[in-house]
Every structure is written in C-alpha cells, then in structure tokens.
Amino acid sequence: MPRATAPHPVTKTEARRIWLRAQRLDTPVPFGDGPLAVAAAVEHLGYVQIDTINVIERCHHHILYSRIPGYRRADLWQAQSVDKSVFEYWTHALSYVPAKDLRFFLPAMKLHKREGHKWLSSVSAADTRKVMQLLRRDGALTIRDIEDDVLTEKEHLWASRKPSKRALQLAFYSGEVTIAERAGMLKTYELMARHFGWDKPPKPASATEVSTYLLDRALRAQGIVSLDSICHLDAPSKASIRRLIEARVRRKELVAVALEGAGKQEHWADPATLEPIGEGDPGLVHILSPFDPLIIQRKRTELFFGYGHRFEAYVPKQKRLFGYFALPVLVGDDIVAAVDLKTDRKNKKMLMQKWSWVGKGEKKGARKDFKRRIEEELDRFERFQLAE
C-alpha cells in the first residue's frame, strides 16, 4: 500500500467517537420521525439486518428504534409497502436496503438468475413456473396462499419443506420477485417490476460501481474502515476494494490510520472524518441489538470498545456467560453492560433474565449511576416492546 505520509494516529476513544458519529448513536434524534426517518436511517446505514428471533422485538425494528426514538413498526411497513423507499435483499444477511441503491444489487440478481443459488439447488423449473404463473395471474401472494404443495425433506437447517417457498426464494434472489410486505415474518411476494411500477428496470451497476458503492457505504456508516469491515463476509470483494483504496490514498482522498491496538491491521478514513470532534451526548443510553451494525462485526467491536460480544442463543445453557439473547448496553461512548431480556407478551411485561457488567461497568464505583440511567432506558425499551 503506497503511502505519501505516515499513518494518522487515532486512539480508541477517538475511534469510538468517530464510529458512533457515523452510526448516528451520539445524538438523540438524528433522523427525525415517521416513515421518512426510516428511509433516511436505512439510506445512511446502508442496510438494516433482518432476523427471525423474537425473544424480544426482531432486530430490524430494534435497530431502527435505537436511532429513531419515536419509531413505530408501521413506519417500516409504510416505507417498504407504500412509499417503496426500502426493499429487501441480501447484504451479508437478509436486510432492508435503500430502494435508490437497487441497481447495485442487480448484478448479483442476474448471477443468481443465470447460475441459481447454492442453497436452492433443488428448485425445479416446474416449481418456478408454477409460482410465477400464480403471481402473474392472481397478483401478490404469501406462501399460505399456495395449498397444493407436497412437502419434501429440508436441504439444510433453515430450508423450507415447501417446494413453492423454495421457488419463491430463488425468484427473490434472481430479482424476478420482491417482498412487497411483511406481517411479522410472513412475507408477501410480488413481481419486482409490478411492485416498483417499472416500464423497464434500472441499469445494473458495473463491477467498479459496485465496489465503489461498498467502499462509500462503509466510509459513511463506519467512519474508520478496514478491508474486513468493508467486506464483512464478502472476501471475494477485497481485491477490488483494496485497489480503490490505494487509488484514493494516492489522490489524498483517503488517509491511512494507525488505530490504537490494531497491530498490523490496516485502517483508512476520509481526512475530514479525522478532524477533532467533541464527545457526543453523554446522557444517551442505547440498549442495542446483537445484530446492530455496531455489534455484528464482533472483532471490530472488541477492537474499538474492548467488549467481546457473545451471541449465545445456540450455546448450551450451562456454557453461557451473558445469557440466551444478551443485549449490549451503550452509555455515552462506552459499552458498560449486557442484559439478557425476554418479552412476555402474554402478561405484557419485559423480563430481566441476567445483568452482566462489562468494561467501565465492572468498576463498582461507577455502577450506581450507570444502573440508574440504564433502568430509565429499560422502562422506555419495555414500552417499545409492548407497543402496537
């Protein structure tokens, strides 16, 4: 990597503040309220991960709530199904992404249309014809609308036994259909062109444009980036992203960063990102999803915050440290606790399964103030869990 100057030194405290600023977790209401706030948050973050676990509210709602204090689930429904400002597709996982970025996902869709999908290799041409004919004839549908399937064995743990569902999933990855609406985790499928009202689809991005998009998305949402953070679970993209970074360093559009504690791992940032910034709102408390962009890249979170998150839903109970579905608690710019919560929807209350102090929270002298502030946020978080 050519460097005109020595890497810019950045302490962990500075790095945390830069990342929190990029994630919009350092200010109370960064995106406003309502469906427009949902669209703005998804656009800024680049993606919001979707997951089925609902021991508390599912992570896509939780991530948006962390940045939109007045968030309502109906706001996401309107953004997806009415405004059509967001849509679902695969990033490193199934996610909401901005509709304006759809052209950057078209090359992957075309690849799946040409070569299929490794998880859906058993989908037959007959099954695909069946679901596409139903969609064209009857309009949008859910898997519950297809009642004549003969169930088959699962191909892997998360597969469906319904051939029609697998065919719809393949059509989704191929870009022929999109998810027009969700009711919980029940998806309504619709023809992509009909959902968006296209006369003709947008022009697919080139390979270089896709790489540029991935780099710019990471710089916007992460502040300080590494190849691993830009290409999370996407190692094949690293070579093209590195070439882009090298070109920007030569043009002085990016600078190398020597991040405290990172060793030989390279980091970069836009020079403007490294200008001194003050501490964010120290009174803010966020109870974060384990799928939040601040947490999902475990090694990066540990490097920046000194907190190694453990996702223990699939860990035997006797081996868990933090609990089945522990949620990291961010106070100011430090992760100080992990709380294992469960929403008892029948009795309309939130249950505290386990509370673990970490980081600065391990110092007993600070716990009283932390505990008071966290409990105040837990009250608000419970109201969100039980709303609607």
N, C-alpha and C positions, 0 to 999 in steps of 0.2 A: 504494500500500500504506500504510494508516494505521499510524502508529507513535506510541505514547504516550511512548516514551523513545528515546534514541539507540541504534543497534545495539551489541550487546555485542562488543567486540573479541576476536578469537581469533587467536593466532599459528599458523603452520603446524605447529610442534612440538606445540602443544596439540591442533590439529585432527587430526593423525595419531594421537595417543594416544586421542582420543575415537573415531575411526573404528576403530582396532584393537581397542579395548574392545568396541565394538558388534559387530565381526566375530568376536569371541572368539579373536583371534590373539595376545593378550597374556598368555595363561595356559596352562599345559601341557595340562591335561585338562579342558576346560570342560564337556563333555557326558557324561563317563563313557565306557563301552564297550558294545559289542554293538548289537543292533537298536534298543534303546530310545534309545541315543545317536544313532543315525542319525535316528530320528524327531524327537528333540529338536533336533538340528542343523538339519534341514530346516525345522522349525517356527520356529526362531529366525531363520534367514537369510531365510525366506520362499520361497526357491526354490534349487535347485541345478541348474545348467545341464547338459544332456546334449549330447555331440558325438561324432561318429564317428571322429575322428582318433585313431589308437592307436600313433603312433610311440613314445610312452610310454603308460602306463596312461590310459585315457579319462578325460575331465575330471570326470565325476560322481564317480568313485571317488577321483580325485586331490583334489578339493575337500573331500570328507569326510575323507580321510586327513589333510589339513592341520589339521583340528580334532579328530580322534579318533585319537590316536597308535596305539591298538591295533586300528584299523579293519581289517575283513575284508570282501571283496566279498560274501560270503554274508550279512553283516548287512543290506546293502541289499536283497538278494533277499528275505530274510525280512520286512523292513519293507514291501516292496511286495506280495509274493505271499501271505504267510501272515498277518502282522499287519494288513496293508492300512492302515497308518498314513500311507503316502505314495502318491501316484499321479502319473501323467504328464499334463502339459498344457502349453499354450503360455503363456509369460510374455512376455519379449522374444525368447525362443528356446524350443525344447523343453526342458522342465525337470521335475525332481521337485518337487512341492509338497505341503504337508500335506493329508492327506485331510479334516481338520476344516475346511479352507478351501474345500472343493469348491463350496459354494453361491455363492461369489464369482466362480466361473468359469462357472456355469450360464447367465447372460445371454449370454455370448459363444457358448456352445454352441447356445443357442436361435437366435441370429442366424445362425450357420452352417447350422443345420437349415432355416431359412426362406429364406436367400439364397445358400447354397452357400459356396464358398471360392475366392478368386481364383486359387489355384494348382491347383485341381482342377475347373476348369470343364468338362472333357471327360467327367467321370464320368456315365455313363448310368443311368437308372432301372433298366434291366435288370441292369447290373453290381451296383448296390446291392442289388437284390432277391436276386441270386444269393448274395452273401456273407452277407447277413442270414439267408437260409434255411439256409445251411450252419451258421452259428453256432447257430441255434435248434435245428436237428436233431441236430448232431454235437457241440456244445459248443465249448470254446475251440480256436482254431486258429492256425497260423502261415501265412505266405504260401507256405511249402513244401508245405503240405497241399493247395494248390489247383494241380492239374496240367494243367488243360484251358484255360488262358489262351492266347489268340492275341496275341502280342506286338505292340505298337504303337510309334509314334515317341514320343520324350520331348517333353514340353511345355516343360521348362526343365532346367537342368543337373542338378538334384537329383531330378528326377522319376523314377518307375519306368516301365518299358515294359510292366508287367503291369496290365491294367485292374482286376483284382481287388484288387491292392495299393492302387491309387488309390481304389477304392471303400471299402476298409477305412480308409484315411486320412481320407476325407471323413466316414465314420461316426464316427471318432475325434474329429474336430473338432466334429462335431454332438452329441457326448455320447451316442450310441447304444451305442458300444463303448468299452472302455478297454483299456490294455495291462496284462495281468494278470501278465506275467512277461517277463524278458529273459534270453537266453543269449548273452552278447556283445552284438551289436546285433540279433540275431534276436528279434523281438517276437511274443509270444503275445497274440492279441486275444480278448477275452471281452465278452459283453453287460455293459454297465455295471451294470444292476440286478442281474444274477445274480452278478457279481463281489462287489459290496458287500452282497448279501443284502437288498436293499430290498423292502419291501412297496409303498412309494411313495417317490419321490425327495425329497430335501430341497427346501425352498422357495428359489427363486432370490433372491439379494440384489437390493435395489433399486439404482438408479444411484447414489444418495447413499451407500448402504452400500459399494458397490464402491470409490468414490472414497475413503471413509474408510479402508477396508482398505488401499488402495495407500499412502496417507499414513502410516498407523500402521506398516505393514510397513517402509517406508523409514526412519522415525524409529528403529525398533528395530534395524535392521541397519546403518544408516549413521551414526547419531548426529547429525551435522550434514547437513542436506539442502538441495537446490536443486530448482527445478522440473525441471531436466534430469535430476537423479539420481533423483527420484521417478518420472518418466515416461520412463524410458530407452526410446527407440524407440517411444514411445507419445504423440506430440504431441497427438492429439485429447483426451487426458485433462487437459491442462494447465489449461484454463479452470476446470473444476470443482474441481481440486485447489487452484488459487490462491484460489478463494472459500472453501474450507475453511480454508486457512492464514490468510486475513485474519480470519475469524471467531475462530479460536483466538488470534491475536495480540490481538484486542480483548478477549478474556476472560483474557488473560495466561497462556494455556496453552502458548503458544509465544512465543519472542522472536526478533527479527531479529539476525543475526550479521554482523559485519563481518570477514570472513575475510581474513587477510593475503594479498595478491597476487591477490584475486578480482576487483578492479576493480568494475564495476557489477553483476556477477552477484550476485543476492540469495541469501542462505542463512538458514536458521532452525534452531532446536533447542528441545527441551524445556528449561526452565530448570534442571532437576535434572541434565541432561546436562553443563551448563557448570560445575558445581561442580568445584573443583580435584581432579584425580586424579593420583596418582603415576605414575611410569614403570612400564610393565608389566615382565614378566620379561625383563631384558636379555640373558639367556643363550639365549633362544629363537631358533631359526633355522627358517625355513619356505621350502621350495622350492615356489613357487606355480604353479598352472596359469595359462596366459594367459586362461582363461575363469573364473578365480576372481572372486567379487564384488568383491574389492579391486582387480582389474586390468581387468575387462571394460569399464568406463567410462573410456576412455583419457584424456579431458581431465580428468576428476576426479582420476584417479591422478596425472597430471602436476601438477595444482594442489597437491595435498596432499603429494606426495612428491618433486616435482621430477624425476620419472622418466617419460619418454615411451616407453611400451612400443610395440614394433613387432611385429605378427603377420606373419611373412614366409613362411608356408607357400606362399602364392600369388605371392610376389615372385620374379622371376628370380634365380638363384643369384648372379650377379655383382653384383647390386644389394643383397644382404642385408648388414645391419650386424651383427645379433646371431645370425642363423642360422635354419634352417628352422622350428624349433619351440622358440624360446628361452623359458626359464622364469625369471621374476624371482625373486631371492633376497632375502628379508626377514631382516635380522639386527636383533633388538631392534625399534626403530621406524623403521628406515631400509632402503630398497632399495639394496643395495650392489653387486649383480652380476646378470648374466643368463647363464644357462648353457644351451647347446643340447645336449640329451641325446637319445639313442636307445637303446631297449631291444632288445638282441639276444637274443630269447627262445630261439632255437635253441641258442646257445652259453652261455646263462644268464649274461649279464653286461650291464652298462649302459655305453654308450659315451659319452665326452665328445667332442662334435663341436667345440664352441667355448666359451670362457670370456671374458666381457666384463665389465670393471669399470665401474661407473657410480656416480654420487653420491659418497658418502664413500669408496667403494671405489677411486675414482680417485686418492686420496691414498696414495702409496706407503708412507708410514709406518704406515698402518693395515692394509695388506693382509695382513701375516703372520698377525695374529690372526684377521682375517676368514677367510682361506684355511683355517686350521686348523679353525675352527668349521664352515665350510661343508662341508669334506671329511668331517667327522664325520657331518653330516646327510646327505651324499650316500651314505654307507655304509648308513645306515638306509633312505634312499629306495630304494636298489638292492634291499634285502631286500624291501621292499614291492612293487617292480616284479615281482620274480621269484617271489613267494609265490603259492600256490594255482594 
